[in-house]
Amino acid sequence: MARGQQKKQSQQKNAKKAAEKKKSQGADQKTAAKAALVHSCPVCRTQMPDPKTFKQHFESKHPKSPMPPELADVQA
């Protein structure tokens, strides 16, 4: 078994490795971004984060389709 200074160095090295591993497993950006996409276009099934973006998308991509009722009162 290691004693004294060698033991302290080993503990510090292991703590540093554990911290790096924990940091790399932190918040996954893809998962967080996917969770933020709450509005879905009924025509093309594209997902958007907020109603304003949803309305802009609908007006530009589907001008001939009738506007969904949930977008009627949204200011773009």
All heavy atoms as a GROMACS GRO file, in nm:
protein
  585
    1MET      N    1   0.083  -0.118   0.000
    1MET     CA    2   0.000   0.000   0.000
    1MET      C    3   0.088   0.125   0.000
    1MET      O    4   0.196   0.127   0.056
    1MET     CB    5  -0.089   0.002   0.125
    1MET     CG    6  -0.185  -0.114   0.129
    1MET     SD    7  -0.356  -0.083   0.165
    1MET     CE    8  -0.400   0.072   0.114
    2ALA      N    9   0.034   0.226  -0.060
    2ALA     CA   10   0.106   0.354  -0.065
    2ALA      C   11   0.090   0.426   0.069
    2ALA      O   12  -0.011   0.414   0.136
    2ALA     CB   13   0.050   0.438  -0.177
    3ARG      N   14   0.192   0.501   0.105
    3ARG     CA   15   0.189   0.574   0.232
    3ARG      C   16   0.229   0.719   0.210
    3ARG      O   17   0.300   0.753   0.117
    3ARG     CB   18   0.286   0.511   0.332
    3ARG     CG   19   0.249   0.370   0.367
    3ARG     CD   20   0.353   0.314   0.462
    3ARG     NE   21   0.326   0.174   0.485
    3ARG     CZ   22   0.318   0.119   0.603
    3ARG    NH1   23   0.336   0.192   0.710
    3ARG    NH2   24   0.294  -0.008   0.616
    4GLY      N   25   0.181   0.803   0.298
    4GLY     CA   26   0.225   0.942   0.303
    4GLY      C   27   0.198   1.021   0.176
    4GLY      O   28   0.085   1.027   0.126
    5GLN      N   29   0.303   1.080   0.121
    5GLN     CA   30   0.293   1.169   0.005
    5GLN      C   31   0.238   1.096  -0.117
    5GLN      O   32   0.156   1.150  -0.190
    5GLN     CB   33   0.431   1.229  -0.026
    5GLN     CG   34   0.433   1.328  -0.139
    5GLN     CD   35   0.356   1.456  -0.107
    5GLN    OE1   36   0.332   1.489   0.008
    5GLN    NE2   37   0.318   1.526  -0.211
    6GLN      N   38   0.279   0.973  -0.138
    6GLN     CA   39   0.234   0.896  -0.254
    6GLN      C   40   0.082   0.874  -0.246
    6GLN      O   41   0.012   0.881  -0.346
    6GLN     CB   42   0.307   0.763  -0.259
    6GLN     CG   43   0.281   0.682  -0.384
    6GLN     CD   44   0.357   0.550  -0.384
    6GLN    OE1   45   0.413   0.510  -0.282
    6GLN    NE2   46   0.360   0.485  -0.498
    7LYS      N   47   0.031   0.848  -0.127
    7LYS     CA   48  -0.112   0.826  -0.107
    7LYS      C   49  -0.191   0.954  -0.138
    7LYS      O   50  -0.295   0.950  -0.205
    7LYS     CB   51  -0.137   0.782   0.037
    7LYS     CG   52  -0.282   0.751   0.068
    7LYS     CD   53  -0.298   0.702   0.211
    7LYS     CE   54  -0.442   0.676   0.244
    7LYS     NZ   55  -0.459   0.632   0.384
    8LYS      N   56  -0.141   1.067  -0.092
    8LYS     CA   57  -0.208   1.195  -0.118
    8LYS      C   58  -0.212   1.224  -0.267
    8LYS      O   59  -0.315   1.268  -0.320
    8LYS     CB   60  -0.137   1.308  -0.044
    8LYS     CG   61  -0.157   1.307   0.105
    8LYS     CD   62  -0.081   1.421   0.170
    8LYS     CE   63  -0.088   1.412   0.320
    8LYS     NZ   64  -0.010   1.518   0.387
    9GLN      N   65  -0.102   1.200  -0.335
    9GLN     CA   66  -0.096   1.224  -0.479
    9GLN      C   67  -0.194   1.135  -0.553
    9GLN      O   68  -0.261   1.178  -0.646
    9GLN     CB   69   0.046   1.201  -0.530
    9GLN     CG   70   0.145   1.308  -0.488
    9GLN     CD   71   0.287   1.274  -0.530
    9GLN    OE1   72   0.320   1.160  -0.562
    9GLN    NE2   73   0.375   1.376  -0.526
   10SER      N   74  -0.201   1.011  -0.511
   10SER     CA   75  -0.293   0.917  -0.575
   10SER      C   76  -0.438   0.959  -0.554
   10SER      O   77  -0.520   0.954  -0.646
   10SER     CB   78  -0.271   0.776  -0.517
   10SER     OG   79  -0.361   0.686  -0.574
   11GLN      N   80  -0.471   1.005  -0.434
   11GLN     CA   81  -0.607   1.050  -0.406
   11GLN      C   82  -0.642   1.174  -0.488
   11GLN      O   83  -0.752   1.185  -0.541
   11GLN     CB   84  -0.622   1.080  -0.256
   11GLN     CG   85  -0.626   0.956  -0.170
   11GLN     CD   86  -0.628   0.987  -0.021
   11GLN    OE1   87  -0.592   1.098   0.021
   11GLN    NE2   88  -0.667   0.890   0.059
   12GLN      N   89  -0.548   1.266  -0.500
   12GLN     CA   90  -0.572   1.386  -0.580
   12GLN      C   91  -0.591   1.351  -0.728
   12GLN      O   92  -0.678   1.405  -0.795
   12GLN     CB   93  -0.456   1.484  -0.564
   12GLN     CG   94  -0.450   1.550  -0.428
   12GLN     CD   95  -0.325   1.634  -0.411
   12GLN    OE1   96  -0.230   1.627  -0.489
   12GLN    NE2   97  -0.324   1.716  -0.304
   13LYS      N   98  -0.510   1.259  -0.776
   13LYS     CA   99  -0.519   1.217  -0.916
   13LYS      C  100  -0.654   1.150  -0.943
   13LYS      O  101  -0.720   1.180  -1.042
   13LYS     CB  102  -0.406   1.119  -0.947
   13LYS     CG  103  -0.400   1.072  -1.089
   13LYS     CD  104  -0.283   0.977  -1.110
   13LYS     CE  105  -0.282   0.918  -1.247
   13LYS     NZ  106  -0.175   0.820  -1.265
   14ASN      N  107  -0.698   1.065  -0.852
   14ASN     CA  108  -0.826   0.997  -0.868
   14ASN      C  109  -0.943   1.095  -0.857
   14ASN      O  110  -1.042   1.083  -0.929
   14ASN     CB  111  -0.842   0.886  -0.765
   14ASN     CG  112  -0.752   0.767  -0.794
   14ASN    OD1  113  -0.711   0.747  -0.909
   14ASN    ND2  114  -0.719   0.690  -0.693
   15ALA      N  115  -0.933   1.193  -0.769
   15ALA     CA  116  -1.038   1.294  -0.754
   15ALA      C  117  -1.047   1.378  -0.881
   15ALA      O  118  -1.157   1.411  -0.927
   15ALA     CB  119  -1.009   1.382  -0.635
   16LYS      N  120  -0.933   1.411  -0.940
   16LYS     CA  121  -0.932   1.489  -1.064
   16LYS      C  122  -0.996   1.409  -1.178
   16LYS      O  123  -1.076   1.463  -1.255
   16LYS     CB  124  -0.788   1.526  -1.100
   16LYS     CG  125  -0.776   1.617  -1.219
   16LYS     CD  126  -0.632   1.656  -1.244
   16LYS     CE  127  -0.620   1.743  -1.366
   16LYS     NZ  128  -0.481   1.778  -1.396
   17LYS      N  129  -0.963   1.281  -1.189
   17LYS     CA  130  -1.024   1.195  -1.292
   17LYS      C  131  -1.174   1.186  -1.275
   17LYS      O  132  -1.249   1.193  -1.371
   17LYS     CB  133  -0.963   1.055  -1.288
   17LYS     CG  134  -0.830   1.041  -1.354
   17LYS     CD  135  -0.787   0.894  -1.355
   17LYS     CE  136  -0.652   0.875  -1.415
   17LYS     NZ  137  -0.611   0.733  -1.415
   18ALA      N  138  -1.219   1.169  -1.151
   18ALA     CA  139  -1.362   1.158  -1.122
   18ALA      C  140  -1.434   1.288  -1.157
   18ALA      O  141  -1.545   1.286  -1.212
   18ALA     CB  142  -1.384   1.123  -0.976
   19ALA      N  143  -1.373   1.401  -1.128
   19ALA     CA  144  -1.434   1.530  -1.159
   19ALA      C  145  -1.445   1.550  -1.310
   19ALA      O  146  -1.548   1.599  -1.360
   19ALA     CB  147  -1.352   1.643  -1.097
   20GLU      N  148  -1.342   1.512  -1.384
   20GLU     CA  149  -1.346   1.525  -1.530
   20GLU      C  150  -1.453   1.433  -1.590
   20GLU      O  151  -1.524   1.472  -1.682
   20GLU     CB  152  -1.210   1.493  -1.589
   20GLU     CG  153  -1.106   1.601  -1.565
   20GLU     CD  154  -0.969   1.564  -1.618
   20GLU    OE1  155  -0.955   1.458  -1.683
   20GLU    OE2  156  -0.874   1.641  -1.592
   21LYS      N  157  -1.464   1.313  -1.536
   21LYS     CA  158  -1.563   1.219  -1.586
   21LYS      C  159  -1.704   1.271  -1.558
   21LYS      O  160  -1.792   1.265  -1.643
   21LYS     CB  161  -1.543   1.083  -1.520
   21LYS     CG  162  -1.633   0.975  -1.576
   21LYS     CD  163  -1.600   0.839  -1.517
   21LYS     CE  164  -1.691   0.732  -1.574
   21LYS     NZ  165  -1.666   0.602  -1.515
   22LYS      N  166  -1.724   1.324  -1.440
   22LYS     CA  167  -1.855   1.378  -1.403
   22LYS      C  168  -1.890   1.498  -1.490
   22LYS      O  169  -2.004   1.514  -1.533
   22LYS     CB  170  -1.856   1.417  -1.255
   22LYS     CG  171  -1.990   1.460  -1.203
   22LYS     CD  172  -1.985   1.487  -1.055
   22LYS     CE  173  -2.122   1.526  -1.002
   22LYS     NZ  174  -2.119   1.555  -0.859
   23LYS      N  175  -1.791   1.583  -1.517
   23LYS     CA  176  -1.813   1.702  -1.599
   23LYS      C  177  -1.849   1.663  -1.742
   23LYS      O  178  -1.936   1.723  -1.803
   23LYS     CB  179  -1.688   1.789  -1.598
   23LYS     CG  180  -1.703   1.921  -1.670
   23LYS     CD  181  -1.578   2.005  -1.659
   23LYS     CE  182  -1.595   2.137  -1.732
   23LYS     NZ  183  -1.474   2.217  -1.725
   24SER      N  184  -1.785   1.562  -1.796
   24SER     CA  185  -1.812   1.519  -1.934
   24SER      C  186  -1.951   1.455  -1.946
   24SER      O  187  -2.010   1.455  -2.053
   24SER     CB  188  -1.705   1.422  -1.982
   24SER     OG  189  -1.715   1.298  -1.915
   25GLN      N  190  -2.002   1.402  -1.837
   25GLN     CA  191  -2.135   1.340  -1.839
   25GLN      C  192  -2.243   1.441  -1.802
   25GLN      O  193  -2.358   1.404  -1.792
   25GLN     CB  194  -2.141   1.224  -1.740
   25GLN     CG  195  -2.058   1.106  -1.780
   25GLN     CD  196  -2.062   0.997  -1.675
   25GLN    OE1  197  -2.113   1.018  -1.566
   25GLN    NE2  198  -2.009   0.882  -1.709
   26GLY      N  199  -2.209   1.567  -1.784
   26GLY     CA  200  -2.301   1.671  -1.740
   26GLY      C  201  -2.420   1.688  -1.832
   26GLY      O  202  -2.466   1.595  -1.897
   27ALA      N  203  -2.472   1.807  -1.839
   27ALA     CA  204  -2.592   1.837  -1.917
   27ALA      C  205  -2.567   1.811  -2.066
   27ALA      O  206  -2.477   1.867  -2.126
   27ALA     CB  207  -2.631   1.982  -1.896
   28ASP      N  208  -2.644   1.725  -2.121
   28ASP     CA  209  -2.634   1.692  -2.261
   28ASP      C  210  -2.712   1.797  -2.341
   28ASP      O  211  -2.832   1.813  -2.323
   28ASP     CB  212  -2.691   1.552  -2.286
   28ASP     CG  213  -2.671   1.505  -2.428
   28ASP    OD1  214  -2.592   1.568  -2.501
   28ASP    OD2  215  -2.734   1.405  -2.466
   29GLN      N  216  -2.646   1.868  -2.429
   29GLN     CA  217  -2.708   1.978  -2.500
   29GLN      C  218  -2.818   1.931  -2.595
   29GLN      O  219  -2.918   1.998  -2.612
   29GLN     CB  220  -2.603   2.057  -2.577
   29GLN     CG  221  -2.512   2.136  -2.486
   29GLN     CD  222  -2.411   2.218  -2.562
   29GLN    OE1  223  -2.396   2.204  -2.682
   29GLN    NE2  224  -2.341   2.306  -2.492
   30LYS      N  225  -2.799   1.816  -2.657
   30LYS     CA  226  -2.901   1.766  -2.750
   30LYS      C  227  -3.031   1.735  -2.676
   30LYS      O  228  -3.140   1.767  -2.723
   30LYS     CB  229  -2.853   1.639  -2.820
   30LYS     CG  230  -2.755   1.665  -2.931
   30LYS     CD  231  -2.725   1.536  -3.005
   30LYS     CE  232  -2.629   1.560  -3.118
   30LYS     NZ  233  -2.600   1.438  -3.192
   31THR      N  234  -3.021   1.676  -2.560
   31THR     CA  235  -3.139   1.643  -2.481
   31THR      C  236  -3.210   1.769  -2.435
   31THR      O  237  -3.333   1.778  -2.442
   31THR     CB  238  -3.100   1.557  -2.360
   31THR    OG1  239  -3.024   1.446  -2.404
   31THR    CG2  240  -3.222   1.509  -2.286
   32ALA      N  241  -3.133   1.867  -2.391
   32ALA     CA  242  -3.192   1.993  -2.345
   32ALA      C  243  -3.260   2.067  -2.460
   32ALA      O  244  -3.370   2.121  -2.444
   32ALA     CB  245  -3.085   2.081  -2.283
   33ALA      N  246  -3.198   2.068  -2.575
   33ALA     CA  247  -3.257   2.135  -2.691
   33ALA      C  248  -3.385   2.065  -2.736
   33ALA      O  249  -3.483   2.130  -2.773
   33ALA     CB  250  -3.157   2.140  -2.806
   34LYS      N  251  -3.383   1.935  -2.732
   34LYS     CA  252  -3.501   1.858  -2.773
   34LYS      C  253  -3.618   1.882  -2.678
   34LYS      O  254  -3.734   1.889  -2.720
   34LYS     CB  255  -3.466   1.710  -2.778
   34LYS     CG  256  -3.558   1.627  -2.862
   34LYS     CD  257  -3.504   1.486  -2.874
   34LYS     CE  258  -3.540   1.430  -3.009
   34LYS     NZ  259  -3.492   1.295  -3.028
   35ALA      N  260  -3.590   1.896  -2.551
   35ALA     CA  261  -3.694   1.922  -2.452
   35ALA      C  262  -3.757   2.059  -2.471
   35ALA      O  263  -3.873   2.080  -2.436
   35ALA     CB  264  -3.637   1.908  -2.313
   36ALA      N  265  -3.680   2.154  -2.526
   36ALA     CA  266  -3.730   2.290  -2.546
   36ALA      C  267  -3.824   2.301  -2.666
   36ALA      O  268  -3.897   2.398  -2.680
   36ALA     CB  269  -3.614   2.387  -2.562
   37LEU      N  270  -3.823   2.204  -2.755
   37LEU     CA  271  -3.908   2.208  -2.874
   37LEU      C  272  -4.047   2.157  -2.839
   37LEU      O  273  -4.074   2.038  -2.844
   37LEU     CB  274  -3.846   2.124  -2.986
   37LEU     CG  275  -3.707   2.167  -3.030
   37LEU    CD1  276  -3.649   2.068  -3.129
   37LEU    CD2  277  -3.708   2.307  -3.087
   38VAL      N  278  -4.136   2.250  -2.806
   38VAL     CA  279  -4.268   2.210  -2.757
   38VAL      C  280  -4.380   2.228  -2.859
   38VAL      O  281  -4.484   2.165  -2.846
   38VAL     CB  282  -4.304   2.286  -2.628
   38VAL    CG1  283  -4.213   2.243  -2.515
   38VAL    CG2  284  -4.296   2.435  -2.647
   39HIS      N  285  -4.361   2.313  -2.961
   39HIS     CA  286  -4.464   2.336  -3.061
   39HIS      C  287  -4.432   2.256  -3.187
   39HIS      O  288  -4.319   2.259  -3.235
   39HIS     CB  289  -4.474   2.485  -3.095
   39HIS     CG  290  -4.510   2.569  -2.977
   39HIS    ND1  291  -4.638   2.576  -2.928
   39HIS    CD2  292  -4.435   2.647  -2.897
   39HIS    CE1  293  -4.640   2.656  -2.824
   39HIS    NE2  294  -4.517   2.699  -2.801
   40SER      N  295  -4.532   2.189  -3.242
   40SER     CA  296  -4.510   2.106  -3.359
   40SER      C  297  -4.604   2.149  -3.472
   40SER      O  298  -4.724   2.165  -3.452
   40SER     CB  299  -4.537   1.959  -3.324
   40SER     OG  300  -4.512   1.878  -3.434
   41CYS      N  301  -4.548   2.167  -3.590
   41CYS     CA  302  -4.625   2.209  -3.708
   41CYS      C  303  -4.713   2.093  -3.753
   41CYS      O  304  -4.664   1.982  -3.775
   41CYS     CB  305  -4.530   2.250  -3.819
   41CYS     SG  306  -4.613   2.297  -3.971
   42PRO      N  307  -4.844   2.116  -3.770
   42PRO     CA  308  -4.932   2.007  -3.812
   42PRO      C  309  -4.912   1.964  -3.957
   42PRO      O  310  -4.948   1.853  -3.994
   42PRO     CB  311  -5.072   2.065  -3.792
   42PRO     CG  312  -5.055   2.212  -3.795
   42PRO     CD  313  -4.917   2.239  -3.744
   43VAL      N  314  -4.850   2.048  -4.039
   43VAL     CA  315  -4.830   2.016  -4.181
   43VAL      C  316  -4.704   1.933  -4.202
   43VAL      O  317  -4.707   1.824  -4.261
   43VAL     CB  318  -4.826   2.144  -4.267
   43VAL    CG1  319  -4.803   2.111  -4.413
   43VAL    CG2  320  -4.954   2.225  -4.249
   44CYS      N  321  -4.590   1.984  -4.153
   44CYS     CA  322  -4.462   1.918  -4.179
   44CYS      C  323  -4.400   1.851  -4.057
   44CYS      O  324  -4.294   1.792  -4.066
   44CYS     CB  325  -4.363   2.017  -4.239
   44CYS     SG  326  -4.320   2.152  -4.129
   45ARG      N  327  -4.465   1.862  -3.942
   45ARG     CA  328  -4.420   1.801  -3.816
   45ARG      C  329  -4.285   1.854  -3.766
   45ARG      O  330  -4.217   1.789  -3.688
   45ARG     CB  331  -4.411   1.648  -3.828
   45ARG     CG  332  -4.540   1.583  -3.862
   45ARG     CD  333  -4.634   1.589  -3.746
   45ARG     NE  334  -4.759   1.520  -3.780
   45ARG     CZ  335  -4.878   1.559  -3.742
   45ARG    NH1  336  -4.889   1.666  -3.667
   45ARG    NH2  337  -4.985   1.494  -3.776
   46THR      N  338  -4.247   1.974  -3.811
   46THR     CA  339  -4.126   2.038  -3.760
   46THR      C  340  -4.156   2.093  -3.622
   46THR      O  341  -4.263   2.146  -3.598
   46THR     CB  342  -4.084   2.153  -3.854
   46THR    OG1  343  -4.063   2.101  -3.984
   46THR    CG2  344  -3.955   2.218  -3.805
   47GLN      N  345  -4.059   2.083  -3.532
   47GLN     CA  346  -4.080   2.130  -3.395
   47GLN      C  347  -4.010   2.264  -3.375
   47GLN      O  348  -3.901   2.287  -3.426
   47GLN     CB  349  -4.026   2.028  -3.296
   47GLN     CG  350  -4.103   1.899  -3.300
   47GLN     CD  351  -4.048   1.798  -3.203
   47GLN    OE1  352  -3.928   1.792  -3.180
   47GLN    NE2  353  -4.136   1.718  -3.146
   48MET      N  354  -4.077   2.354  -3.300
   48MET     CA  355  -4.025   2.486  -3.271
   48MET      C  356  -4.034   2.516  -3.122
   48MET      O  357  -4.121   2.462  -3.054
   48MET     CB  358  -4.104   2.591  -3.349
   48MET     CG  359  -4.053   2.609  -3.488
   48MET     SD  360  -4.158   2.578  -3.630
   48MET     CE  361  -4.276   2.459  -3.599
   49PRO      N  362  -3.947   2.605  -3.071
   49PRO     CA  363  -3.943   2.631  -2.927
   49PRO      C  364  -4.051   2.724  -2.874
   49PRO      O  365  -4.090   2.714  -2.760
   49PRO     CB  366  -3.806   2.692  -2.905
   49PRO     CG  367  -3.771   2.753  -3.036
   49PRO     CD  368  -3.835   2.667  -3.140
   50ASP      N  369  -4.101   2.817  -2.957
   50ASP     CA  370  -4.199   2.913  -2.906
   50ASP      C  371  -4.304   2.946  -3.013
   50ASP      O  372  -4.283   2.922  -3.131
   50ASP     CB  373  -4.130   3.040  -2.857
   50ASP     CG  374  -4.044   3.105  -2.965
   50ASP    OD1  375  -4.101   3.156  -3.062
   50ASP    OD2  376  -3.922   3.103  -2.949
   51PRO      N  377  -4.418   3.003  -2.972
   51PRO     CA  378  -4.526   3.030  -3.066
   51PRO      C  379  -4.491   3.134  -3.173
   51PRO      O  380  -4.539   3.126  -3.286
   51PRO     CB  381  -4.641   3.082  -2.979
   51PRO     CG  382  -4.597   3.075  -2.840
   51PRO     CD  383  -4.457   3.030  -2.835
   52LYS      N  384  -4.407   3.231  -3.139
   52LYS     CA  385  -4.369   3.333  -3.237
   52LYS      C  386  -4.294   3.270  -3.354
   52LYS      O  387  -4.324   3.297  -3.471
   52LYS     CB  388  -4.282   3.440  -3.169
   52LYS     CG  389  -4.246   3.554  -3.258
   52LYS     CD  390  -4.165   3.658  -3.182
   52LYS     CE  391  -4.122   3.770  -3.274
   52LYS     NZ  392  -4.040   3.868  -3.204
   53THR      N  393  -4.197   3.186  -3.324
   53THR     CA  394  -4.122   3.116  -3.427
   53THR      C  395  -4.213   3.024  -3.506
   53THR      O  396  -4.201   3.013  -3.628
   53THR     CB  397  -4.007   3.034  -3.363
   53THR    OG1  398  -3.930   3.120  -3.281
   53THR    CG2  399  -3.920   2.970  -3.468
   54PHE      N  400  -4.305   2.960  -3.436
   54PHE     CA  401  -4.400   2.869  -3.499
   54PHE      C  402  -4.485   2.945  -3.601
   54PHE      O  403  -4.504   2.900  -3.715
   54PHE     CB  404  -4.488   2.805  -3.391
   54PHE     CG  405  -4.587   2.704  -3.440
   54PHE    CD1  406  -4.579   2.645  -3.565
   54PHE    CD2  407  -4.690   2.664  -3.358
   54PHE    CE1  408  -4.671   2.551  -3.607
   54PHE    CE2  409  -4.783   2.571  -3.399
   54PHE     CZ  410  -4.774   2.514  -3.524
   55LYS      N  411  -4.534   3.064  -3.565
   55LYS     CA  412  -4.616   3.142  -3.656
   55LYS      C  413  -4.535   3.189  -3.776
   55LYS      O  414  -4.582   3.183  -3.890
   55LYS     CB  415  -4.678   3.261  -3.584
   55LYS     CG  416  -4.775   3.337  -3.672
   55LYS     CD  417  -4.858   3.436  -3.595
   55LYS     CE  418  -4.961   3.499  -3.687
   55LYS     NZ  419  -5.055   3.582  -3.614
   56GLN      N  420  -4.412   3.234  -3.753
   56GLN     CA  421  -4.326   3.276  -3.863
   56GLN      C  422  -4.300   3.160  -3.959
   56GLN      O  423  -4.304   3.177  -4.081
   56GLN     CB  424  -4.194   3.331  -3.810
   56GLN     CG  425  -4.207   3.463  -3.740
   56GLN     CD  426  -4.078   3.507  -3.674
   56GLN    OE1  427  -3.984   3.427  -3.659
   56GLN    NE2  428  -4.073   3.632  -3.632
   57HIS      N  429  -4.275   3.044  -3.904
   57HIS     CA  430  -4.254   2.924  -3.985
   57HIS      C  431  -4.377   2.893  -4.068
   57HIS      O  432  -4.369   2.870  -4.188
   57HIS     CB  433  -4.221   2.804  -3.895
   57HIS     CG  434  -4.244   2.672  -3.961
   57HIS    ND1  435  -4.153   2.615  -4.046
   57HIS    CD2  436  -4.351   2.586  -3.956
   57HIS    CE1  437  -4.202   2.499  -4.090
   57HIS    NE2  438  -4.321   2.480  -4.036
   58PHE      N  439  -4.492   2.896  -4.004
   58PHE     CA  440  -4.616   2.859  -4.072
   58PHE      C  441  -4.648   2.957  -4.184
   58PHE      O  442  -4.688   2.916  -4.294
   58PHE     CB  443  -4.732   2.853  -3.972
   58PHE     CG  444  -4.844   2.765  -4.019
   58PHE    CD1  445  -4.841   2.628  -3.993
   58PHE    CD2  446  -4.950   2.816  -4.090
   58PHE    CE1  447  -4.942   2.545  -4.037
   58PHE    CE2  448  -5.052   2.734  -4.135
   58PHE     CZ  449  -5.048   2.598  -4.109
   59GLU      N  450  -4.629   3.087  -4.160
   59GLU     CA  451  -4.657   3.187  -4.262
   59GLU      C  452  -4.561   3.177  -4.381
   59GLU      O  453  -4.602   3.197  -4.495
   59GLU     CB  454  -4.649   3.327  -4.202
   59GLU     CG  455  -4.764   3.358  -4.108
   59GLU     CD  456  -4.745   3.490  -4.035
   59GLU    OE1  457  -4.631   3.542  -4.031
   59GLU    OE2  458  -4.846   3.538  -3.980
   60SER      N  459  -4.436   3.143  -4.356
   60SER     CA  460  -4.339   3.137  -4.465
   60SER      C  461  -4.340   3.003  -4.539
   60SER      O  462  -4.325   3.000  -4.662
   60SER     CB  463  -4.199   3.166  -4.414
   60SER     OG  464  -4.156   3.064  -4.328
   61LYS      N  465  -4.361   2.894  -4.469
   61LYS     CA  466  -4.351   2.762  -4.532
   61LYS      C  467  -4.485   2.707  -4.582
   61LYS      O  468  -4.489   2.626  -4.674
   61LYS     CB  469  -4.292   2.660  -4.433
   61LYS     CG  470  -4.155   2.694  -4.383
   61LYS     CD  471  -4.052   2.689  -4.492
   61LYS     CE  472  -3.915   2.719  -4.436
   61LYS     NZ  473  -3.811   2.722  -4.536
   62HIS      N  474  -4.595   2.750  -4.520
   62HIS     CA  475  -4.726   2.695  -4.556
   62HIS      C  476  -4.828   2.808  -4.577
   62HIS      O  477  -4.929   2.814  -4.508
   62HIS     CB  478  -4.777   2.601  -4.446
   62HIS     CG  479  -4.674   2.504  -4.396
   62HIS    ND1  480  -4.620   2.404  -4.473
   62HIS    CD2  481  -4.612   2.495  -4.275
   62HIS    CE1  482  -4.530   2.336  -4.401
   62HIS    NE2  483  -4.523   2.390  -4.282
   63PRO      N  484  -4.803   2.899  -4.671
   63PRO     CA  485  -4.893   3.015  -4.687
   63PRO      C  486  -5.033   2.979  -4.734
   63PRO      O  487  -5.128   3.051  -4.707
   63PRO     CB  488  -4.820   3.102  -4.788
   63PRO     CG  489  -4.734   3.009  -4.864
   63PRO     CD  490  -4.694   2.901  -4.766
   64LYS      N  491  -5.048   2.867  -4.805
   64LYS     CA  492  -5.179   2.829  -4.857
   64LYS      C  493  -5.262   2.749  -4.758
   64LYS      O  494  -5.383   2.737  -4.774
   64LYS     CB  495  -5.162   2.748  -4.986
   64LYS     CG  496  -5.100   2.829  -5.098
   64LYS     CD  497  -5.084   2.748  -5.224
   64LYS     CE  498  -5.018   2.832  -5.332
   64LYS     NZ  499  -4.995   2.756  -5.455
   65SER      N  500  -5.199   2.697  -4.655
   65SER     CA  501  -5.271   2.619  -4.555
   65SER      C  502  -5.340   2.712  -4.456
   65SER      O  503  -5.290   2.821  -4.427
   65SER     CB  504  -5.174   2.529  -4.478
   65SER     OG  505  -5.109   2.440  -4.566
   66PRO      N  506  -5.454   2.668  -4.402
   66PRO     CA  507  -5.522   2.753  -4.302
   66PRO      C  508  -5.440   2.759  -4.172
   66PRO      O  509  -5.379   2.660  -4.131
   66PRO     CB  510  -5.655   2.682  -4.278
   66PRO     CG  511  -5.634   2.542  -4.324
   66PRO     CD  512  -5.529   2.547  -4.431
   67MET      N  513  -5.442   2.876  -4.109
   67MET     CA  514  -5.366   2.899  -3.985
   67MET      C  515  -5.427   2.818  -3.871
   67MET      O  516  -5.549   2.821  -3.852
   67MET     CB  517  -5.369   3.047  -3.950
   67MET     CG  518  -5.285   3.087  -3.833
   67MET     SD  519  -5.108   3.086  -3.860
   67MET     CE  520  -5.089   3.217  -3.978
   68PRO      N  521  -5.346   2.745  -3.796
   68PRO     CA  522  -5.399   2.671  -3.680
   68PRO      C  523  -5.459   2.768  -3.577
   68PRO      O  524  -5.411   2.881  -3.563
   68PRO     CB  525  -5.276   2.601  -3.621
   68PRO     CG  526  -5.176   2.601  -3.728
   68PRO     CD  527  -5.204   2.720  -3.814
   69PRO      N  528  -5.563   2.728  -3.508
   69PRO     CA  529  -5.630   2.819  -3.414
   69PRO      C  530  -5.539   2.867  -3.299
   69PRO      O  531  -5.557   2.977  -3.248
   69PRO     CB  532  -5.746   2.737  -3.359
   69PRO     CG  533  -5.720   2.597  -3.397
   69PRO     CD  534  -5.628   2.599  -3.514
   70GLU      N  535  -5.442   2.788  -3.259
   70GLU     CA  536  -5.354   2.830  -3.149
   70GLU      C  537  -5.260   2.944  -3.189
   70GLU      O  538  -5.201   3.010  -3.105
   70GLU     CB  539  -5.273   2.712  -3.092
   70GLU     CG  540  -5.175   2.652  -3.190
   70GLU     CD  541  -5.227   2.529  -3.262
   70GLU    OE1  542  -5.349   2.506  -3.264
   70GLU    OE2  543  -5.144   2.454  -3.316
   71LEU      N  544  -5.248   2.973  -3.322
   71LEU     CA  545  -5.161   3.081  -3.368
   71LEU      C  546  -5.237   3.208  -3.403
   71LEU      O  547  -5.178   3.308  -3.442
   71LEU     CB  548  -5.083   3.036  -3.490
   71LEU     CG  549  -4.983   2.922  -3.470
   71LEU    CD1  550  -4.916   2.886  -3.601
   71LEU    CD2  551  -4.880   2.959  -3.367
   72ALA      N  552  -5.368   3.207  -3.390
   72ALA     CA  553  -5.450   3.320  -3.432
   72ALA      C  554  -5.416   3.449  -3.355
   72ALA      O  555  -5.412   3.557  -3.414
   72ALA     CB  556  -5.597   3.287  -3.415
   73ASP      N  557  -5.391   3.440  -3.225
   73ASP     CA  558  -5.368   3.559  -3.144
   73ASP      C  559  -5.219   3.587  -3.116
   73ASP      O  560  -5.186   3.677  -3.040
   73ASP     CB  561  -5.443   3.549  -3.012
   73ASP     CG  562  -5.400   3.428  -2.930
   73ASP    OD1  563  -5.348   3.332  -2.988
   73ASP    OD2  564  -5.419   3.432  -2.807
   74VAL      N  565  -5.128   3.514  -3.179
   74VAL     CA  566  -4.983   3.532  -3.155
   74VAL      C  567  -4.931   3.646  -3.241
   74VAL      O  568  -4.960   3.654  -3.361
   74VAL     CB  569  -4.907   3.401  -3.187
   74VAL    CG1  570  -4.757   3.423  -3.174
   74VAL    CG2  571  -4.952   3.289  -3.097
   75GLN      N  572  -4.854   3.737  -3.180
   75GLN     CA  573  -4.792   3.848  -3.253
   75GLN      C  574  -4.657   3.803  -3.307
   75GLN      O  575  -4.570   3.762  -3.232
   75GLN     CB  576  -4.772   3.968  -3.160
   75GLN     CG  577  -4.900   4.027  -3.107
   75GLN     CD  578  -4.978   4.098  -3.216
   75GLN    OE1  579  -4.922   4.151  -3.310
   75GLN    NE2  580  -5.109   4.096  -3.203
   76ALA      N  581  -4.639   3.812  -3.439
   76ALA     CA  582  -4.513   3.768  -3.500
   76ALA      C  583  -4.417   3.883  -3.519
   76ALA      O  584  -4.449   3.994  -3.517
   76ALA     CB  585  -4.540   3.703  -3.634
   0.00000   0.00000   0.00000
